[in-house]
Amino acid sequence: MNWLLAFLAVVLLVLTLLPLSGSHAWWVRMWDFPRLQLAAGLGFVLVMGLLWLEGPLRWTLAGMSGAGLLYHLHRIRPYTPLARREMRFAPRRGDPNEVALLAINVLMENRQHDRVAALIAREDPDVLFLMETDGTWVTALGETLARYPTVLSEPRPDCYGLVFATRLPVEEARIVHLTPDTTPAVFASLRTKGGRLFHFLGLHPQPPVPGVDTDERDAQILYAARFARRTDVPVVVMGDFNDAAWSHTSRLYKTFGRYLDPRVGRGLYASFHAGNPLIRCALDQLFVSEEMAMIDFRLGPNVGSDHFPVIARLRVDPEEAARLNRRPEPLGQAEREEIEQRMADYRRKLEEGHEPAIPDVPARALRSEAEG
């Protein structure tokens, strides 16, 4: 029993420390996800060690497992009610600048199309973003999508197809490919019914799996963050990031883009795996710039996918948002240097002549260099 507990503690601590190496290798970065599970394992080792062991080994294991447990709890804490909320909810009042959004990773193999169509009909979103859509899904949802004046679709057989649909006035909407792996993303400039302009970015990069490291996933996420810093228009980013909310890349992305997260201070909103509570993780993200007032944010019901839908309602109202939202965290010099180094390293790996296909925009007038 002594050696079994010691072995388990060492394995859990190694898996805890691996992501701190900075490596993009898939077998390293995959351990960003199960932070809850690793914390539970370390808690088990801590309790069993204190109850079962004696002598120096008892306190050595207790110290090691306790330190690892505290580290995981520190990373998870922002997504619990123990943290201060970044966004207080605004009241719903039928304002023409309110926007309803729905994002669903439908799971390509899922054939319960009627459940997805029923959820869309019930929520009636102004902006709809579907991921993992192949030709079968696009055909099955044809009647539902026909209710939207603007529909973009790139069906694919590799789990990276997408559909974007909106009934809002559109300034620009297109599918873009931010990295050479050709994984599609959505960029749209939309107006609320009240005429206020905002940008929508929909992302679904590849996860760390055998043969796929995280260079391109992280690059897509950071390109989206860079875009937020270069525009004076409010921004909404949604999608299955295939990256945990508490990972270093997600936190860096959030700070770099000066985004706010409605989950902070409320809960994990763990959207994956819908069918297995033991491996739940917060993979599906919603980030907004500080000009957005959040009215509603929740996970939808199980629609036969391995992801729960993400449902949100917000209002493009900078004055109200300033009263309800915390100011985004400033970007420190060390973080700035890390981002610059990451992007420089990634550019060296790009195919010659490839540039991210996202529009260039003027510098954000309201955000000075002094603000970071």
HUDA-V107299 format. One record per residue. RES is the residue in three letters. SS is DSSP state (2 for helix, 1 for strand, 0 for the rest). PSI is psi in degrees with one decimal (NA if undefined). Layout:
res/ss/psi
RES/SS/PSI
RES/SS/PSI
//
This chain:
res/ss/psi
MET/0/-39.7
ASN/2/-49.6
TRP/2/-30.8
LEU/2/-45.3
LEU/2/-40.9
ALA/2/-44.0
PHE/2/-45.5
LEU/2/-41.0
ALA/2/-43.7
VAL/2/-44.2
VAL/2/-47.0
LEU/2/-37.1
LEU/2/-38.2
VAL/2/-44.1
LEU/2/-30.5
THR/2/-40.1
LEU/2/-24.3
LEU/2/-48.6
PRO/2/-20.1
LEU/2/-10.0
SER/2/-19.8
GLY/0/0.9
SER/0/147.0
HIS/0/2.5
ALA/0/138.1
TRP/2/-38.5
TRP/2/-12.6
VAL/2/-49.9
ARG/2/-18.3
MET/2/-20.4
TRP/2/4.2
ASP/2/-26.7
PHE/0/-53.8
PRO/0/49.9
ARG/2/-39.4
LEU/2/-42.5
GLN/2/-40.1
LEU/2/-38.0
ALA/2/-41.9
ALA/2/-41.6
GLY/2/-42.3
LEU/2/-35.5
GLY/2/-39.0
PHE/2/-46.2
VAL/2/-40.7
LEU/2/-49.9
VAL/2/-46.5
MET/2/-37.0
GLY/2/-42.5
LEU/2/-34.2
LEU/2/-32.9
TRP/2/-40.4
LEU/0/165.1
GLU/0/162.1
GLY/2/-160.7
PRO/2/-36.1
LEU/2/-35.6
ARG/2/-49.9
TRP/2/-28.3
THR/2/-48.5
LEU/2/-39.0
ALA/2/-42.4
GLY/2/-44.4
MET/2/-49.7
SER/2/-34.7
GLY/2/-41.0
ALA/2/-43.9
GLY/2/-40.9
LEU/2/-45.0
LEU/2/-36.7
TYR/2/-46.0
HIS/2/-42.0
LEU/2/-35.0
HIS/2/-40.7
ARG/2/-30.7
ILE/2/-27.3
ARG/2/-39.6
PRO/2/-23.3
TYR/2/36.9
THR/0/164.0
PRO/0/-5.0
LEU/0/-18.0
ALA/0/156.3
ARG/0/136.5
ARG/0/141.3
GLU/0/-28.8
MET/1/118.0
ARG/0/140.1
PHE/0/140.4
ALA/0/154.1
PRO/0/147.9
ARG/0/130.9
ARG/0/17.9
GLY/0/26.4
ASP/0/140.4
PRO/0/-9.8
ASN/0/8.8
GLU/1/143.3
VAL/1/128.3
ALA/1/133.7
LEU/1/145.5
LEU/1/124.8
ALA/1/131.5
ILE/1/124.6
ASN/1/106.2
VAL/0/-13.5
LEU/0/109.2
MET/0/-39.8
GLU/0/-13.5
ASN/0/126.9
ARG/0/18.7
GLN/0/60.5
HIS/2/-33.2
ASP/2/-31.6
ARG/2/-38.7
VAL/2/-45.3
ALA/2/-38.8
ALA/2/-39.5
LEU/2/-42.5
ILE/2/-43.3
ALA/2/-39.3
ARG/2/-43.7
GLU/2/-28.6
ASP/0/58.2
PRO/0/150.2
ASP/0/-29.8
VAL/1/125.5
LEU/1/130.2
PHE/1/114.2
LEU/1/138.7
MET/1/157.7
GLU/0/35.5
THR/0/121.3
ASP/0/-172.5
GLY/2/-34.5
THR/2/-42.2
TRP/2/-43.8
VAL/2/-41.7
THR/2/-44.5
ALA/2/-31.0
LEU/0/14.7
GLY/2/-44.9
GLU/2/-39.2
THR/2/-46.3
LEU/2/-25.8
ALA/0/-15.5
ARG/0/-5.2
TYR/0/129.6
PRO/0/-32.7
THR/1/121.8
VAL/1/127.0
LEU/1/136.9
SER/1/133.6
GLU/1/82.9
PRO/0/138.9
ARG/0/150.5
PRO/0/8.5
ASP/0/17.3
CYS/0/12.0
TYR/0/18.8
GLY/0/160.9
LEU/1/160.0
VAL/1/133.3
PHE/1/130.4
ALA/1/142.6
THR/1/150.3
ARG/0/0.7
LEU/0/155.9
PRO/1/134.9
VAL/1/124.2
GLU/1/-40.3
GLU/1/142.2
ALA/1/126.2
ARG/1/155.3
ILE/1/131.2
VAL/1/160.8
HIS/1/106.1
LEU/0/-20.7
THR/0/161.9
PRO/0/-12.3
ASP/0/-2.5
THR/0/14.4
THR/0/123.1
PRO/1/155.1
ALA/1/169.9
VAL/1/134.8
PHE/1/130.0
ALA/1/139.9
SER/1/116.6
LEU/1/159.7
ARG/1/139.6
THR/0/169.5
LYS/0/-21.3
GLY/0/0.3
GLY/0/3.2
ARG/0/134.9
LEU/1/140.5
PHE/1/159.6
HIS/1/143.8
PHE/1/130.1
LEU/1/127.3
GLY/1/123.8
LEU/1/145.2
HIS/0/71.2
PRO/0/170.7
GLN/0/147.3
PRO/0/166.4
PRO/0/106.2
VAL/1/167.0
PRO/0/124.4
GLY/0/-7.0
VAL/1/103.1
ASP/0/-178.7
THR/0/9.3
ASP/2/-51.0
GLU/2/-35.9
ARG/2/-49.1
ASP/2/-36.1
ALA/2/-43.4
GLN/2/-44.2
ILE/2/-42.6
LEU/2/-32.4
TYR/2/-41.6
ALA/2/-38.9
ALA/2/-41.3
ARG/2/-37.9
PHE/2/-41.5
ALA/2/-33.5
ARG/2/-14.1
ARG/0/6.2
THR/0/146.9
ASP/0/17.6
VAL/0/139.6
PRO/1/147.7
VAL/1/140.1
VAL/1/131.5
VAL/1/127.2
MET/1/160.6
GLY/1/174.0
ASP/1/99.9
PHE/0/-13.1
ASN/0/36.5
ASP/0/134.6
ALA/0/147.0
ALA/0/-29.8
TRP/0/4.1
SER/0/161.4
HIS/2/-39.9
THR/2/-43.8
SER/2/-41.4
ARG/2/-38.9
LEU/2/-42.9
TYR/2/-45.7
LYS/2/-44.1
THR/2/-43.2
PHE/2/-42.7
GLY/2/-4.5
ARG/0/42.7
TYR/1/160.4
LEU/1/153.4
ASP/0/117.2
PRO/0/-14.0
ARG/0/-27.2
VAL/0/124.3
GLY/0/-1.6
ARG/0/-46.6
GLY/0/174.8
LEU/0/-33.9
TYR/0/53.0
ALA/0/111.3
SER/0/-13.6
PHE/1/134.1
HIS/0/127.4
ALA/0/-25.8
GLY/0/-4.3
ASN/0/97.7
PRO/2/-22.5
LEU/2/-19.3
ILE/2/28.7
ARG/0/142.8
CYS/1/149.8
ALA/0/86.9
LEU/0/-31.6
ASP/1/126.3
GLN/1/154.8
LEU/1/118.3
PHE/1/143.2
VAL/1/154.4
SER/1/167.0
GLU/0/-10.3
GLU/0/-4.0
MET/1/133.0
ALA/1/125.1
MET/1/129.3
ILE/1/-39.6
ASP/1/142.6
PHE/1/125.4
ARG/1/166.4
LEU/1/142.6
GLY/0/-177.2
PRO/0/166.6
ASN/0/124.9
VAL/0/21.9
GLY/0/-4.2
SER/0/172.4
ASP/0/-1.1
HIS/1/143.9
PHE/0/145.1
PRO/0/155.4
VAL/1/124.9
ILE/1/133.5
ALA/1/153.2
ARG/1/130.7
LEU/1/169.4
ARG/1/129.8
VAL/1/94.3
ASP/0/88.0
PRO/2/-36.4
GLU/2/-47.7
GLU/2/-41.0
ALA/2/-36.9
ALA/2/-29.1
ARG/2/-28.6
LEU/2/-26.7
ASN/1/148.3
ARG/0/150.9
ARG/0/140.8
PRO/0/153.8
GLU/0/139.4
PRO/0/153.3
LEU/0/119.6
GLY/0/165.4
GLN/2/-41.0
ALA/2/-40.2
GLU/2/-40.7
ARG/2/-44.9
GLU/2/-38.5
GLU/2/-43.4
ILE/2/-45.3
GLU/2/-41.2
GLN/2/-41.8
ARG/2/-45.9
MET/2/-37.5
ALA/2/-42.8
ASP/2/-40.7
TYR/2/-40.3
ARG/2/-33.6
ARG/2/-23.0
LYS/2/-10.0
LEU/0/151.8
GLU/0/145.2
GLU/0/129.4
GLY/0/-6.5
HIS/0/130.9
GLU/0/146.9
PRO/0/131.4
ALA/0/51.5
ILE/0/139.1
PRO/0/142.0
ASP/0/143.4
VAL/0/159.4
PRO/0/157.8
ALA/0/145.5
ARG/0/114.7
ALA/0/-30.8
LEU/0/-0.1
ARG/0/104.6
SER/0/165.3
GLU/2/-27.9
ALA/2/-29.3
GLU/2/-14.6
GLY/0/NA
//
